[in-house]
Amino acid sequence: MNLTSQLFLPIAFKNIHLARNTTQLVLAGDIGGTKANMLLCRFTASGFEVIKEQRYVSKDHDSFTAIISNFLDGEASPTKICLSVAGPVIEGRVKFTNLSWLIDSAEISTQFNCPVAILNDLEATAYGLAGTQPSELGLIHRGKDQTVGNIAILAAGTGLGEAGLFFDGQQYHPFATEGGHCDFAPRNEQDISLLKFLLERHGRVSWERILSGTGIFTLWEFLTEIEKKPKPAWLLEQMEVNDKPATVSKAAIEKKCEVCMEAMDMFNRYLAIEGANIILKMKATGGLYLAGGIAVKNISLLRPEVWTESFDNSGRMKALLEQVPVFVMKNEKAPLLGSAYFAAFNM
């Protein structure tokens, strides 16, 4: 079996024929404000081989090129480089908001003497579906039919990322969006109360304010400050020494705190509502894929009946939504994998 026939989805790679007759040494990176995951791999006609993989703490390095140099020390030079970054990429450049880094594809290309591409991390995740295995998907909503059509990706993590794959009738074409920064849309009285709570803090409320790691803690704050739900002393003590959103989700998974469980139920409901929104905007009859660290770490809390209810309450588009399958992408390295595939077959 050659590499082409192993693709999970028929993604429109313009140079997929290279899989049959060349060997390529690819450097892929997935870079955020806190970490930089690096991968050196080889693509041949027979498959994909990992040569080296390493995680770096971003703030410990003055520049991203310093990380590349450290990672490649003693290794053969890559033939192509592709990087996934959290944020909008403009003309091959991206400036991080919480780092002093400016990543420029032209400068990296000159320094390492090979072609370089920079992708938005959600676009890279979309390309990562090419190398996804069925066993790496968790089903949240079955849908009624296995229909073809566009695909949507929703990724809650440090922020909220959204992307799509346009289906041309034969192949899928990934594209990036900044849809996570669109306005939050309340549906009921509690949602309106949450909106007012967040308006006082931020002046404008995007979906990312809720569907993110920070958003999980925000929901807990709303329940305890506005709805006056109890704050267990043991939970407050844990929040003093541990990551607050992780503390909330852990207590919910372990069923130790009813308020934490309610916060995560709200998170799941809002994820389902925005999931319905993105399906409708993209007419994503081919499926919705939930990426990012939160969904995979809290998959036991993403109750399928909440998704069914959200789709049922979406008005006249219920018939479309109820047929769309929803999956959790369990492989958190999808952006890294997508960057590698893009470098090998699209540069």
Secondary structure, 3 states (H helix, E strand, C coil): CCCHHHCCCCECCCCCCHHHHCCEEEEEEEECCCEEEEEEEEEECCEEEEEEEEEEEHHHCCCHHHHHHHHHCCCCCCCEEEEEECCCCECCEEECCCCCCEEEHHHHHHHHCCCEEEEEHHHHHHHHHHHCCHHHEEEEECCCCCCCCCEEEEEECCCEEEEEEEECCCCEEEEECCHHHCECCCCCHHHHHHHHHHHHHHCCCEHHHCCCHHHHHHHHHHHHHCCCCCCCHHHHHHHHHCCHHHHHHHHHHCCCCHHHHHHHHHHHHHHHHHHHHHHHHHCCCCCEEEECHHHHHCHHHCCHHHHHHHHHCCHHHHHHHCCCCEEEECCCCHHHHHHHHHHHHHC
